[in-house]
Amino acid sequence: MEIIRERITKGRLREKYLNYFKTLIKAVVDLENCVMCIDGELHADLEGYLLENGSRQEDIWGINLYPFKEKEDFIEYTALINIRPHQNNYSMEIKDRGIRERIRKITEELIDYES
C-alpha cells in the first residue's frame, strides 16, 4: 500500500501497482487532503492505512482504476466501503455527483493519464 501525494504517470501506475489484479487497481481517495492510497487487495485495507495516517472516515471514498481502459472509463466509483447511510450513500457506488467530481479532479491531479 502506498499513499500517492505527487503526480505519477499512467505508465508507472501499470508498472508498479497491478500487484493484486491484472486489469484494475483498488484505490481510496481522501477528499480533504487530496491524496490517494493505492495497491491493496481490499478497499478496507487502503481505508485503514489512510485512517492510520491522519485521514478522517467521512473524507475517504473507494474507487477502482482501470489503466488499460479509455480515459472516460478509467475510474469506477464502486467499493464496499462506500455504503454510508449516514452520508446519504446507500450503495457501493458513489451516487453524489459532487463527490464523484471531486474524486475525478484529485485523480487527474495525481495520475497523468496521457503518459
VEXDREN-2710 file (C-alpha; in Angstrom, 1 decimal):
% VEXDREN-2710
k/r/px/py/pz
1/MET/0.0/0.0/0.0
2/GLU/1.2/3.5/-0.8
3/ILE/-0.2/7.0/-0.4
4/ILE/0.2/9.0/-3.6
5/ARG/0.8/12.6/-2.9
6/GLU/2.6/13.6/-6.0
7/ARG/1.7/13.2/-9.7
8/ILE/2.7/9.8/-11.3
9/THR/2.2/8.6/-14.9
10/LYS/-0.3/6.0/-16.0
11/GLY/2.7/4.0/-17.2
12/ARG/4.1/4.0/-13.7
13/LEU/0.7/3.0/-12.4
14/ARG/0.7/0.0/-14.7
15/GLU/4.3/-1.0/-13.9
16/LYS/4.2/-0.7/-10.1
17/TYR/0.6/-1.1/-8.9
18/LEU/-1.0/-4.1/-10.7
19/ASN/0.0/-6.4/-7.9
20/TYR/-3.4/-7.9/-6.9
21/PHE/-5.4/-7.8/-10.1
22/LYS/-4.4/-7.9/-13.7
23/THR/-6.6/-5.1/-15.0
24/LEU/-7.6/-2.9/-12.1
25/ILE/-6.1/-1.1/-9.1
26/LYS/-8.1/-0.5/-6.0
27/ALA/-7.8/3.0/-4.5
28/VAL/-9.2/5.1/-1.8
29/VAL/-9.2/8.9/-2.2
30/ASP/-9.1/11.4/0.7
31/LEU/-11.1/14.4/-0.5
32/GLU/-9.8/16.7/2.3
33/ASN/-6.1/16.0/2.0
34/CYS/-6.2/15.4/-1.8
35/VAL/-4.3/12.1/-1.6
36/MET/-4.9/8.6/-2.8
37/CYS/-3.9/5.3/-1.3
38/ILE/-3.4/2.5/-3.8
39/ASP/-2.1/-1.0/-4.2
40/GLY/-4.2/-3.0/-1.7
41/GLU/-6.2/-6.2/-2.1
42/LEU/-9.2/-4.7/-0.3
43/HIS/-10.5/-1.1/-0.2
44/ALA/-10.9/-1.6/3.5
45/ASP/-7.1/-2.2/3.9
46/LEU/-6.4/1.1/2.0
47/GLU/-9.0/2.9/4.0
48/GLY/-7.4/1.7/7.2
49/TYR/-4.0/2.8/6.0
50/LEU/-5.3/6.3/5.3
51/LEU/-7.0/6.4/8.7
52/GLU/-3.7/5.4/10.4
53/ASN/-2.1/8.3/8.6
54/GLY/-4.5/11.0/9.7
55/SER/-7.4/10.9/7.3
56/ARG/-11.0/11.2/8.6
57/GLN/-13.5/8.5/7.7
58/GLU/-16.1/10.9/6.2
59/ASP/-13.5/12.2/3.8
60/ILE/-12.4/8.9/2.2
61/TRP/-14.1/7.1/-0.7
62/GLY/-13.2/3.9/-2.6
63/ILE/-12.7/3.6/-6.3
64/ASN/-11.2/1.3/-8.9
65/LEU/-8.8/2.4/-11.5
66/TYR/-8.6/0.7/-14.9
67/PRO/-5.2/1.7/-16.5
68/PHE/-5.9/-0.2/-19.7
69/LYS/-9.3/1.4/-20.5
70/GLU/-10.1/4.6/-22.2
71/LYS/-9.9/7.8/-20.1
72/GLU/-13.7/8.0/-19.7
73/ASP/-13.7/4.5/-18.2
74/PHE/-10.6/4.9/-16.1
75/ILE/-12.4/5.5/-12.8
76/GLU/-15.1/3.3/-11.4
77/TYR/-16.8/4.8/-8.3
78/THR/-17.6/1.5/-6.6
79/ALA/-16.4/0.0/-3.3
80/LEU/-17.9/-1.8/-0.4
81/ILE/-16.6/1.0/1.9
82/ASN/-18.8/3.5/0.1
83/ILE/-22.0/2.2/1.7
84/ARG/-22.6/5.0/4.1
85/PRO/-26.3/5.7/5.0
86/HIS/-25.2/8.5/7.4
87/GLN/-23.7/10.3/4.4
88/ASN/-26.7/9.5/2.2
89/ASN/-24.9/6.9/0.1
90/TYR/-26.8/3.6/0.3
91/SER/-24.9/1.6/-2.2
92/MET/-21.4/0.6/-3.2
93/GLU/-21.5/3.1/-6.0
94/ILE/-20.9/6.7/-5.1
95/LYS/-24.1/8.4/-6.2
96/ASP/-23.4/12.1/-5.2
97/ARG/-22.2/13.9/-8.4
98/GLY/-20.3/16.4/-6.4
99/ILE/-18.2/13.8/-4.6
100/ARG/-17.6/12.0/-7.9
101/GLU/-16.4/15.2/-9.5
102/ARG/-14.0/15.9/-6.5
103/ILE/-12.6/12.4/-6.8
104/ARG/-12.2/12.8/-10.6
105/LYS/-10.3/16.0/-10.1
106/ILE/-8.0/14.6/-7.4
107/THR/-7.3/11.5/-9.6
108/GLU/-6.5/13.7/-12.6
109/GLU/-4.1/15.8/-10.5
110/LEU/-2.3/12.7/-9.1
111/ILE/-2.3/10.5/-12.2
112/ASP/-1.2/11.7/-15.6
113/TYR/-3.4/9.5/-17.8
114/GLU/-1.8/10.6/-21.0
115/SER/1.7/9.2/-20.2
END
